[in-house]
Amino acid sequence: MENTIKTNLEIILNRIKSASEAANRSSEEVKLLLATKTVSADNIKIALNNKQTLIGENKIDEIKEKYNELKNIQHQQHFIGHLQSNKVKDLLKYDVDCIQSLDRLKVAQKLQNRLEYEDKTIDAFLQINTSYEESKFGVKPEEALKFAMDVAHFDRINIKGLMTIGLFSAEDEAVRKCFKLLKNIQILLLDKGIPANELSMGMSGDLEIAIQEGATIVRVGTAIFGKRKYPDSYYWNENK
Ligand SMILES: *Cc1c(COP(=O)(O)O)cnc(C)c1O
């Protein structure tokens, strides 16, 4: 497994580099986040020992399970899953550096209250549903500015960027449309003084398009760690 992960990492880093060059961007502008759902702590360690520093989990239980094994290896942990308001307190126990999936005011309020109580702050990205699919979480694009302005009132939450899961489609142009929309929302927010400088978009199958459209973080799982045994709907649908 170690060699497979190393080889896959090289392939992904090369894809990021080529895509950045093709888009006249420096590959240093594009960070790789390892999407580690279902991946064992041992396999995550292999990646962290190969210069990777940024990982993202979808479930608090998985963060908890792997926490002790990973806490002594330098890295940043982002939360990229669906966050329920009754889980906010639990999530804050595990040194999460950033929540990429903030999409409801109720959760933001809970987070603000708990952070006040613990006298902490946290970075956050707002998740936008750029594909308008029912199955995906995120704020509707037309509501993004209002949501951002509301969240900006919470002094414990630092808005740093936007996140989206694009449409899964073989048609590049349909996928691109989602990423362009996220970029346009970013421009709107920056214009209002909301520092959403990061754009987290692009995964194993569509990172090239995302980089062309301005991604600063791509989130990659399968192409590094192999296929997962659960379908993604298990992670993306609240009712499962
Ligand atoms: C699983 C996941 C990814 C990575 O998807 P792959 O297709 O395995 O690269 C990215 N973002 C989110 C939110 C995820 O849940």
The ligand as an SDF file (V2000), in Angstrom:
LIG
                    3D

 15 15  0  0  0  0  0  0  0  0999 V2000
  -14.9010   12.2920   -0.7000 C   0  0  0  0  0  0  0  0  0  0  0  0
  -14.8500   13.7370   -0.9400 C   0  0  0  0  0  0  0  0  0  0  0  0
  -13.9060   14.2950   -1.8110 C   0  0  0  0  0  0  0  0  0  0  0  0
  -12.9200   13.4770   -2.6120 C   0  0  0  0  0  0  0  0  0  0  0  0
  -13.5730   12.7490   -3.6090 O   0  0  0  0  0  0  0  0  0  0  0  0
  -12.7730   11.7550   -4.5710 P   0  0  0  0  0  0  0  0  0  0  0  0
  -13.6600   11.6150   -5.7460 O   0  0  0  0  0  0  0  0  0  0  0  0
  -12.5810   10.4920   -3.8140 O   0  0  0  0  0  0  0  0  0  0  0  0
  -11.4850   12.4020   -4.9050 O   0  0  0  0  0  0  0  0  0  0  0  0
  -13.9000   15.6720   -1.9490 C   0  0  0  0  0  0  0  0  0  0  0  0
  -14.7610   16.4550   -1.2690 N   0  0  0  0  0  0  0  0  0  0  0  0
  -15.6730   15.9620   -0.4190 C   0  0  0  0  0  0  0  0  0  0  0  0
  -16.5750   16.8860    0.3060 C   0  0  0  0  0  0  0  0  0  0  0  0
  -15.7350   14.5960   -0.2250 C   0  0  0  0  0  0  0  0  0  0  0  0
  -16.6620   14.1060    0.6140 O   0  0  0  0  0  0  0  0  0  0  0  0
  1  2  1  0
  2  3  1  0
  2 14  2  0
  3  4  1  0
  3 10  2  0
  4  5  1  0
  5  6  1  0
  6  7  2  0
  6  8  1  0
  6  9  1  0
 10 11  1  0
 11 12  2  0
 12 13  1  0
 12 14  1  0
 14 15  1  0
M  END
$$$$
